[in-house]
Amino acid sequence: MPLLDKDKDSKTNLIIKGDNIKVLKKLLPDFNKKVKCIYIDPPYNNGESYNHYDDDYTHQAWLDEMTEALFSLKPFLTEDGSIWISIDDSEMHYLKIATDKVFGRHNFVTTIIWQQRTTRENRSVFSNNHEYILVYCINQTEFKNSRNLLPATEDILKRYKNPDNDPRGDWQSVSANVQDGHAVPSQYYNIIAPNGKVHSPPNGRCWCYNKERMDNEISNNNIWFGKDGNGVPRIKKFLNGKSRGLTPETLWLGNIAGTNKSAKKHFLQMFPNEKVFDTPKPEELIKLILEIATNENDIVLDCYLGSGTTISTAHKMNRKYIGIEKGDHITDIVLERMNQVVNGEQGGISQIINWNGGGNFTFKKTYKSQLKVIPENIM
């Protein structure tokens, strides 16, 4: 069971009821530059009225609220931290400009397209099957160095074999020549294979290594010339270390990242008698974000908590977390969901990561900082 409204000073795994801007100001002295990843799923301002909230602002009121929230969130991030923001077409471009102003255009990382629907919507002019996730960081170099690769899929792993019985294990071959647009003279030469065959780079291409490096790679059995020794030279990439991971792509399909429909199904498994959230995010989507942006024990922050998907996923993945929500559903849905997670709830990503329960969290209706001074970089 969670700790409810106790004075015990739990610094993470916090669920806080209240206005997000006010709570963030109280949290900042304790968490300034300590949060590795922020994910928010704010109101989209699409004019709809949903089961648990209304999403109908004037454009300027919505933009002002989002800008204030972004300014309030920025100081929480570590130097290698990142913020991920879900949005749809209705305000996406305005949100991009606002976030550019807060974080700087140079700290824009990418826009992810998430396939939130896999079925066709025939009632609209176009069947809108996607949403966006804007990704920003504090420092591009630090984020690039710390961000993780995604685990290799079974299809990727099948590409690795060991036809020459190399004692280092399975490998796959990749091209040893590259386009010569930025080549230097030392990349143009003939390669002499162990059987004496001479290989020249194709027209418009050059070798990726200089001759000295290439000769060294050949002597270390890192270049593959085919089973008969007559093949075009290719580089052996072994299945170890970073080669086991995949560079994240910007198109996230529903069969990997989940959909609104799969998230609703999960919600109804936990709360069969509750009104389902209209556009909940699936745990699979948050799992991808956390796999890329965080490691175990890093702190994750969500100040638009909704049904609690961010913190339930973080809990299962052994991340620390802070969730803020002003709606009354935080007590009868979010807290109950987290109780189920602690007790080993098996929906969402649970079976994928072999989740069996455990851990705890703290619910607070107020937060009192342990520090008296609020840093000057809060808006």
Secondary structure, DSSP 4 states (H G I P E B T S, - for coil): --EES------SSEEEES-HHHHHHHHHHHHTTTEEEEEE------SEE-SS-EE---HHHHHHHHHHHHHHHGGGEEEEEEEEEEE-TTTHHHHHHHHHHHH-GGGEEEEEEEE---S--TTSSS---EEEEEEEES-HHHHHHHPPPEEPPHHHHTT-B-TT--TT--EEEEESEEE-TT--GGG---EE-TTS-EE-PPTTEEESS-HHHHHHHHHTT-EE--TTS-SPPEEEEESSGGGGEEPPPSEE-HHHH--HHHHHHHHHHH-TTSPPPSSPPPHHHHHHHHHHH--TT-EEEESS-TTSHHHHHHHHTT-EEEEEE-STHIIIIIHHHHHHHHTT--STTTTTTT-------EEESS---S-SPPPTT--
